[in-house]
Amino acid sequence: MASNFSIDKRDIFFTLFDLFEVDKTYKDIPAYNEQGREDFEMILSEAANFAVNTIAPINQAGDKNPVKFENGRVIVPKEYFEAYKQFCENGWVATSGDPEFGGQGLPNGIHSAASEMFFAASIAFYMYPGLTMAAARLIKAYGTEEMKKKYVPRLYSGEWQGTMCLTEPSAGSAVGDLKSTAKKEGDHYLITGQKIFISAGDHEMTSNHIHLVLARAEGAPKGIKGVSLFLVPKFMVRDDGSLGERNDVQCIGIEHKMGIKASATCTLSFGENGKCIGYLIGEENKGIQYMFMMMNEARMGVGLQGLACASAAYLEALKYAQERIQGTSIEEFKNADAPRIPIIKHPDVKKMLATMKAYTEGMRMLCYQAALFGDLAEHGQSQEIKDKYQGLLDLYTPIVKAYCSDMGFKVTELAVQTFGGYGYCSEYPVEQYLRDCKIASIYEGTNGIQAMDLLGRKISMKGGLLLMTFLNDFNMWCEENANHPTFSDMVKQLETTKNRLAEISMKFAELSMGGDMAYPAFCATNYLYMFGDTILGWLWAKAAIISEKKLNEILQKKGIKTEEAKAKEIKENPEAAFYDGKIKTARFFINHLMSRTEWLAQSVLSVDRSGLEIKYIS
């Protein structure tokens, strides 16, 4: 059965324009103040059309006819070539790129919304242009003027592919253990080594590949402090921008994966013949500092992948549940003559759909808020504003990556469950979403590493300033809304959850200062889930308050005052139903899903070390 792929553009617009009012925020930023809501809606509508009509139709084709490696060539599905060409021609590669180099100059918040759509249509396809933009931004930030002029415009246009080359067979998460070397020779370096799991590492949709490679220069110290960053082109680039001879870098194989099968995941060999030329970016031994820019951008992208898979799977499950007739109502289960009903009317299916909706729309709020932080960190009107939002972005990055990838997988799992046996069959799309989504919790730093980054680095960064900024903003909001006429109960629950999060943070600090590093690390993932649940609860409460206001405006405009008339309006008016759904989903999340933060907190406070002390016998 073919996919009836769709995008929840209504909720995307609500999140951007009603919840975060990005159009008003961007009016105060000189780089964006000539763009308004009408422009953003038009651009995102075009992105949605492209995702639905061009990318989504090739998603299953790529899954059934994956990337091949034959005679040293990486062969991508034939359907990808025309879609990639159109993608580049429409300027989607560099939506938030600097116009000076050919980018569209859109805010990151709008870029993120468009990226969600493209990922939802096909993660495997969007993996090709996805890292190119990040590579170009890194070169623009840290490269020489010559590098910027020579490489950035062609990366922005999609004519060339950008890659990120960190992982090696013996150095995955422990990047500092890498063995790739760089020997200085005149104005360049000779690179030797092997990199694995390189997304879009080689293919023929672009005329050149620009690899950003971490390696250790001669005489550099051991560990991460001795790593440098190099620009290594697949084909050398002449001064006039034309391509020269082939550089000494080869793809020697691809991975065969459970998901994103049409994405070329390559093993690259550098300098087999001793002639791989690379150019130093920035200074020696500072490579990991530069690469963090690309890594963090990629981590935000991975969070969007989790959200995108969740959204696509949830919408498929919702349509199926509305159409699939099975069984009778719970009240009529003993009546053999009772009419058969759509499964969406069964309580357990309702719970699964409510869970999918709550996490999906909550993750959308989280991802878009983080993107807005990025815009304010880059373009804030004062250094104080820039510092505040850069700190919040740093704090949110591991949460966006890990929470959204794990909860995205949970949503796709529930979508498969909603389909029942059909969900396990490849004729229906949700099983592919499940397989495609799983990688998100693994690459760009496993989720365990993200949890350690949150707890071990971000919480203690700048003397705890990032956490305190978050908690202070949360405290102010709780005080402002403590007596809300409708949602004061939710505010109280959120305040309790926020205080629990602060308590756990202090407990970890106490244990670490006492020399116990293992137990906090053991609980780090649960802590990240607590943090993510707390943020989503806060965002859902904000969404509920705004939705109630919007719903009341509809009711007042029509002179509706009674509950019966209100219920009728909600049933018949899609806009009223949308806002009512937001309010009910907020209550569901806070009462049923966010409540797990309490048992997560209790597990941490138990300081039970049994899991650390199990002796395994094989």
C-alpha positions in Angstrom: 0.0 0.0 0.0 1.4 3.4 -1.0 2.1 6.0 1.5 -0.4 8.9 1.7 2.4 11.2 3.1 1.3 14.5 4.7 2.7 17.3 6.7 1.0 19.0 9.6 1.5 22.5 8.3 -1.2 23.9 10.6 0.7 22.9 13.7 4.0 24.1 12.2 2.5 27.5 11.7 0.9 27.5 15.2 4.3 26.7 16.8 6.2 29.4 14.8 3.7 32.2 14.8 1.2 31.7 17.7 3.5 30.2 20.3 6.8 31.8 19.6 5.7 34.8 17.5 8.9 34.5 15.4 7.7 37.0 12.9 7.6 39.7 15.6 11.0 38.6 17.0 12.6 38.7 13.6 11.3 42.2 13.0 13.8 43.4 15.6 16.7 41.6 13.9 18.3 43.7 11.1 19.3 40.6 9.1 15.6 39.5 8.9 13.5 42.6 9.4 12.5 42.9 5.7 10.8 39.4 6.0 7.4 38.9 7.5 4.9 36.2 8.3 3.5 36.2 4.8 6.9 35.6 3.4 7.7 32.8 5.8 4.3 31.1 5.3 4.8 31.2 1.5 8.3 29.8 1.7 7.3 27.0 4.1 4.2 26.2 1.9 6.6 25.8 -1.0 8.8 23.6 1.1 5.8 21.5 2.1 4.8 21.1 -1.6 8.3 20.0 -2.5 8.5 17.5 0.3 5.1 16.0 -0.5 5.3 16.0 -4.3 9.0 15.5 -5.0 10.8 13.9 -2.1 8.2 11.7 -0.5 7.4 9.7 -3.7 11.0 8.5 -3.9 11.3 7.5 -0.2 10.1 3.9 -0.5 12.0 3.5 -3.8 15.2 4.4 -2.0 14.4 1.9 0.8 13.7 -1.0 -1.6 16.7 -0.1 -4.0 19.4 1.1 -1.7 22.8 2.5 -2.4 25.2 0.1 -4.1 29.0 0.0 -4.3 30.3 -1.4 -7.6 33.8 -1.2 -9.0 34.8 1.6 -6.7 31.6 3.6 -7.5 28.9 4.6 -5.1 25.6 4.3 -6.9 22.6 6.0 -5.4 19.0 5.3 -6.5 18.3 6.7 -9.9 15.2 8.5 -8.7 17.4 10.7 -6.4 19.2 12.5 -9.3 16.3 14.5 -10.6 15.0 15.3 -7.1 18.4 16.5 -6.0 18.7 18.6 -9.1 15.4 20.3 -8.4 16.2 20.6 -4.7 19.4 22.6 -5.6 17.7 24.7 -8.3 15.0 25.8 -5.8 17.7 27.0 -3.4 16.8 24.6 -0.5 20.4 23.6 0.3 21.3 27.0 1.9 18.0 28.4 3.1 19.7 30.0 6.1 23.0 30.7 4.3 24.6 34.1 4.0 23.3 35.9 0.9 26.8 37.1 0.2 27.8 33.6 -0.8 24.5 32.6 -2.5 22.4 31.6 0.5 18.7 32.7 1.0 19.4 34.4 4.3 16.4 33.0 6.2 16.4 32.6 10.0 17.3 29.3 11.5 13.8 29.0 12.9 12.4 28.9 9.4 15.2 26.7 8.1 14.4 24.2 10.9 10.7 24.1 9.9 11.6 23.4 6.3 14.2 20.8 7.3 11.6 19.0 9.4 9.4 18.7 6.3 12.3 17.4 4.1 13.4 14.9 6.8 9.8 13.7 7.2 9.5 13.1 3.4 12.8 11.1 3.3 15.6 11.1 5.8 17.9 9.2 3.4 17.4 11.8 0.7 17.9 14.8 2.9 21.1 13.3 4.3 22.8 14.4 1.1 22.3 18.1 1.2 21.9 18.2 5.0 25.5 18.3 6.0 26.6 20.4 3.1 25.2 23.6 4.6 26.9 22.8 8.0 30.2 22.3 6.2 29.9 25.6 4.4 29.0 27.4 7.6 32.1 26.0 9.3 34.4 27.0 6.4 32.8 30.5 6.4 33.4 30.8 10.1 37.0 29.5 10.4 38.4 29.2 6.9 40.7 31.6 5.0 39.3 34.2 2.7 40.5 32.0 -0.2 38.6 29.0 1.2 35.4 31.0 1.6 35.5 32.3 -1.9 36.5 29.0 -3.5 34.3 26.6 -1.6 31.3 28.2 0.1 29.3 29.3 -2.9 29.5 25.9 -4.6 28.5 24.2 -1.3 25.6 26.6 -0.9 24.4 25.8 -4.4 24.6 22.1 -3.9 27.0 21.7 -6.8 29.5 20.2 -4.3 28.9 18.0 -1.3 30.2 18.7 2.2 31.1 15.9 4.7 32.2 15.6 8.3 35.0 13.0 8.8 35.5 12.2 12.5 34.9 8.5 13.2 37.6 5.8 12.7 37.6 2.1 13.2 39.4 2.5 16.5 38.0 5.9 17.5 34.3 6.4 17.5 32.9 8.4 20.4 36.5 8.8 21.7 37.5 11.1 18.9 40.8 11.9 20.6 42.0 8.3 20.0 42.0 8.9 16.2 45.1 7.7 14.2 44.8 9.8 11.1 47.9 11.9 10.6 48.8 15.1 8.8 52.3 15.9 7.6 53.1 19.5 6.6 54.4 20.0 3.1 54.7 23.6 1.9 51.3 25.3 2.0 49.4 22.1 2.6 49.5 18.9 4.5 49.6 15.2 3.5 46.7 13.4 5.1 46.9 9.7 5.9 44.2 7.6 7.6 40.8 6.0 7.3 37.4 7.4 8.3 34.2 5.3 8.6 30.4 6.0 8.8 30.8 9.1 6.6 27.3 10.2 5.5 27.2 11.1 1.8 30.9 10.4 1.7 30.9 9.6 -2.0 28.4 9.6 -4.9 27.9 11.1 -8.3 25.0 13.5 -7.8 27.7 16.3 -7.2 30.8 17.0 -9.1 33.1 17.3 -6.0 33.2 16.4 -2.4 34.7 18.7 0.2 35.7 16.6 3.2 36.3 18.2 6.6 38.8 15.8 8.3 40.1 15.6 11.8 43.7 14.4 12.0 46.8 14.8 14.2 49.6 16.9 12.8 53.2 15.8 13.4 54.4 16.6 16.9 50.9 17.3 18.2 50.0 16.2 21.8 48.0 13.1 22.4 44.3 13.1 22.9 41.7 15.6 21.8 44.0 18.6 22.4 46.2 17.5 19.6 43.6 17.2 16.9 43.5 19.6 13.9 40.9 20.2 11.2 41.7 19.9 7.4 39.8 20.7 4.2 40.3 17.8 1.8 38.7 18.0 -1.6 37.9 14.9 -3.7 39.0 16.8 -6.8 41.6 19.6 -6.5 40.2 23.0 -7.2 42.1 25.5 -9.4 42.3 29.2 -8.7 39.6 29.9 -11.2 37.2 27.4 -9.5 37.5 24.7 -12.1 38.2 21.1 -11.0 41.7 19.7 -11.4 43.1 16.2 -10.8 41.7 13.6 -8.4 43.0 13.9 -4.9 44.3 10.8 -3.1 41.0 10.0 -1.3 38.9 7.0 -2.1 35.7 5.3 -1.0 36.6 1.7 -0.3 33.1 0.5 0.8 29.7 1.4 2.1 27.6 0.1 5.1 24.5 -2.0 4.7 22.0 -0.7 7.2 18.7 -1.4 8.8 17.4 2.0 7.8 18.2 5.1 5.7 19.3 2.6 3.1 19.5 5.1 0.3 21.9 7.3 2.3 25.5 6.5 1.3 27.4 5.7 4.5 31.0 5.4 3.3 34.4 4.2 4.4 37.0 6.7 3.1 40.7 6.0 2.7 43.0 9.1 2.7 46.5 9.0 1.4 46.9 5.3 0.3 49.4 6.6 -2.2 50.9 9.2 0.1 49.4 12.1 -2.0 46.3 13.2 -0.2 46.4 17.0 0.0 44.6 18.7 2.8 44.5 22.4 3.9 44.6 23.4 7.6 41.5 25.2 8.8 42.3 27.7 11.5 45.2 26.8 13.8 46.8 23.4 14.6 45.5 21.5 17.6 42.2 23.4 17.6 40.3 21.2 15.3 37.8 19.9 17.8 36.8 23.4 18.8 36.0 24.3 15.1 34.3 21.0 14.5 32.0 21.5 17.4 30.2 24.1 15.3 29.3 21.5 12.7 28.7 18.8 15.3 26.2 20.9 17.2 24.4 21.9 14.1 24.3 18.2 13.1 23.0 17.3 16.5 20.1 19.8 16.1 19.5 18.2 12.7 19.3 14.7 14.3 16.7 16.0 16.8 14.7 17.2 13.8 15.0 13.7 12.3 13.4 12.2 15.4 10.7 14.8 15.3 10.2 14.3 11.5 9.9 10.5 11.7 7.5 10.9 14.6 5.3 13.4 12.7 5.2 11.3 9.6 4.4 8.1 11.5 1.8 9.7 13.8 -0.1 11.2 10.8 -0.1 7.8 9.1 -1.3 6.1 12.2 -4.0 8.8 12.7 -5.4 8.3 9.2 -5.3 4.5 9.6 -7.1 4.6 12.9 -9.8 6.9 11.5 -10.4 4.5 8.5 -9.8 1.0 10.0 -13.1 -0.6 11.1 -12.6 -3.2 13.9 -14.7 -4.3 16.8 -17.5 -2.6 18.7 -17.4 0.1 21.3 -16.4 -0.9 24.8 -19.9 -0.4 26.0 -21.3 -2.8 23.4 -18.6 -5.5 23.6 -21.0 -8.2 24.5 -23.5 -7.3 21.8 -22.8 -9.4 18.6 -25.1 -7.2 16.6 -23.5 -3.9 17.7 -22.2 -1.7 14.8 -18.4 -2.0 14.1 -16.4 1.1 14.7 -13.2 2.8 13.6 -10.4 1.8 15.9 -9.8 5.4 16.8 -12.8 5.0 19.1 -11.2 2.3 21.2 -9.7 3.7 24.5 -6.3 2.1 24.1 -5.9 3.4 20.6 -7.0 6.8 21.8 -4.2 6.7 24.4 -1.6 5.7 21.8 -2.7 8.5 19.5 -2.7 11.0 22.3 0.8 10.0 23.3 2.0 10.3 19.7 0.4 13.7 19.4 1.8 15.0 22.7 5.3 13.9 22.0 5.3 14.9 18.3 3.9 18.4 18.8 5.9 18.8 22.0 9.2 18.0 20.2 8.3 20.4 17.5 8.0 23.2 20.1 11.3 22.1 21.6 13.2 22.0 18.3 11.8 25.3 17.0 12.5 27.0 20.3 16.1 25.9 20.2 16.4 27.2 16.6 15.0 30.5 17.8 17.7 30.6 20.6 20.3 30.1 17.8 19.0 33.1 15.9 19.0 35.3 19.0 22.5 34.0 20.0 23.8 35.1 16.6 21.8 38.3 16.0 20.7 39.5 19.5 20.8 43.3 19.9 23.2 43.2 22.8 26.0 41.0 24.0 24.0 40.2 27.1 21.2 38.8 24.9 23.6 36.9 22.7 25.3 35.3 25.7 22.0 34.4 27.3 20.6 32.6 24.3 23.9 31.0 23.4 23.9 29.5 26.9 20.4 28.2 26.5 21.2 26.8 23.1 24.2 25.0 24.5 22.0 23.6 27.3 19.3 22.5 24.9 21.5 20.9 22.2 22.1 17.5 23.9 18.4 17.5 25.0 17.1 18.2 21.5 19.4 15.5 20.0 18.8 12.7 22.5 15.3 13.4 23.7 13.8 13.9 20.3 15.6 10.9 18.8 14.5 8.6 21.6 10.9 9.9 21.8 10.7 10.0 18.0 11.5 6.3 18.0 8.9 5.7 20.7 6.3 7.5 18.5 7.1 5.4 15.5 6.9 2.3 17.6 3.4 3.3 18.7 2.5 4.0 15.1 3.5 0.4 14.2 1.4 -0.8 17.1 -1.6 1.2 16.0 -1.5 -0.5 12.6 -1.3 -3.9 14.3 0.0 -6.6 12.0 -0.1 -4.4 9.0 2.4 -2.0 10.7 5.0 -4.8 10.6 4.6 -5.2 6.9 6.6 -3.2 4.3 3.4 -2.4 2.3 2.7 0.2 4.9 5.2 3.0 5.6 5.5 3.0 9.4 7.9 0.1 9.6 10.3 2.1 7.4 9.9 5.1 9.7 10.8 2.9 12.6 13.9 1.6 10.9 15.0 5.0 9.6 14.5 6.6 13.0 16.6 4.2 15.1 20.0 5.6 13.8 19.2 9.0 15.3 19.9 7.8 18.8 23.3 6.5 17.7 25.0 8.9 15.4 26.4 12.4 16.1 27.2 11.2 19.6 25.2 8.4 21.1 22.4 9.5 23.4 24.3 8.2 26.4 27.1 10.7 25.4 24.5 13.5 25.1 23.3 12.7 28.6 26.9 12.9 29.9 27.4 16.1 28.0 24.3 17.6 29.6 25.2 16.5 33.1 28.9 16.5 33.0 29.5 19.7 31.0 26.5 21.9 30.4 25.1 21.8 34.0 28.4 22.9 35.5 29.4 25.2 32.6 30.2 28.8 33.8 29.6 27.9 37.4 26.1 26.6 36.7 25.0 29.7 34.9 23.2 27.9 32.0 21.0 25.9 34.4 20.3 28.9 36.6 19.3 31.0 33.6 16.8 28.2 32.6 15.5 27.9 36.1 15.2 31.7 36.6 13.1 32.0 33.4 11.0 29.1 34.5 10.5 30.6 38.0 9.4 33.9 36.5 6.9 32.2 34.3 5.4 30.2 37.2 5.0 33.3 39.3 3.3 35.2 36.4 0.9 32.4 35.8 0.4 31.0 39.3 -3.1 32.3 39.5 -4.2 31.6 36.0 -8.0 31.2 36.1 -7.9 28.0 34.0 -4.5 26.4 34.3 -3.2 27.2 37.8 -3.3 23.5 38.6 -0.9 22.8 35.6 1.4 25.6 36.7 1.6 24.2 40.2 2.5 20.7 38.8 5.1 22.3 36.6 6.6 24.2 39.5 6.8 20.9 41.5 8.5 19.2 38.5 10.9 22.1 38.0 11.9 22.0 41.6 12.5 18.3 41.4 14.8 18.8 38.5 16.7 21.4 40.5 16.9 19.1 43.4 18.3 16.2 41.3 20.9 18.6 39.8 22.1 19.6 43.2 22.2 15.9 44.3 24.4 15.1 41.4 26.7 18.0 42.2 26.9 16.7 45.8 27.8 13.2 44.7 30.4 14.4 42.2 32.1 16.7 44.8 32.2 13.7 47.1 34.2 11.8 44.5 31.4 9.6 43.2 31.5 10.1 39.4 30.1 6.7 38.4 26.6 7.0 39.9 25.7 10.4 38.3 27.0 8.9 35.0 24.8 5.8 35.6 21.7 8.1 36.0 22.6 10.6 33.3 20.1 9.3 30.7 17.2 9.4 33.2 18.3 13.0 34.1 18.1 14.0 30.4 14.6 12.5 30.1 13.6 14.4 33.2 14.9 17.6 31.7 13.2 16.9 28.3 9.9 16.1 30.0 10.0 19.2 32.1 10.7 21.5 29.1 7.9 19.9 27.1 5.5 20.3 30.0 6.4 24.0 30.2 5.9 24.4 26.5 2.6 22.5 26.5 1.4 24.8 29.3 2.3 27.9 27.2 0.6 26.3 24.2 -2.6 25.7 26.3 -2.7 29.3 27.5 -2.4 30.7 24.0 -4.9 28.1 22.6 -7.5 29.0 25.2 -7.2 32.6 24.2 -7.5 31.8 20.5 -10.5 29.5 21.1 -12.2 32.2 23.2 -11.8 34.7 20.4 -13.6 32.3 18.1 -16.4 31.7 20.6 -16.8 35.4 21.4 -16.8 36.4 17.8 -19.8 34.1 17.3 -21.5 35.1 20.5 -21.2 31.5 22.0 -21.7 31.4 25.7 -23.1 28.0 26.7 -21.1 24.8 27.0 -23.5 23.0 24.6 -22.9 25.7 21.9 -19.2 25.5 22.6 -19.1 21.8 22.1 -21.1 22.1 18.8 -18.6 24.8 17.6 -15.6 22.6 18.4 -17.2 19.7 16.6 -18.0 21.7 13.4 -15.2 24.3 13.2 -11.7 22.9 12.5 -10.0 25.9 14.0 -11.9 25.6 17.2 -11.2 21.9 17.3 -7.5 22.6 16.7 -7.2 24.8 19.8 -9.4 22.6 21.9 -7.2 19.7 20.9 -4.1 21.7 22.0 -5.6 22.3 25.5 -6.6 18.7 26.0 -3.2 17.4 24.8 -1.4 19.8 27.2 -3.4 18.3 30.1 -2.8 14.8 28.9 1.0 15.3 28.7 1.3 17.0 32.1 -1.0 14.5 33.9 -0.1 11.3 32.2 3.4 11.6 30.5 5.3 14.2 32.5 4.4 12.3 35.7 7.2 9.9 34.9 9.6 12.6 36.1 8.7 11.7 39.7 9.7 8.1 39.5 12.8 9.0 37.5 13.6 11.4 40.4 12.9 8.7 43.0 15.2 6.3 41.2 18.0 8.8 41.2 17.5 9.8 44.9 17.6 6.1 45.9 21.4 6.1 45.2 20.9 2.4 44.5 24.2 1.2 43.0 23.1 -2.3 42.3 23.1 -1.8 38.6 26.7 -0.7 38.7 27.7 -3.7 40.8 26.2 -6.6 38.9 28.8 -9.3 38.0 28.0 -10.7 34.6 28.8 -14.4 33.9 28.9 -15.5 30.3 
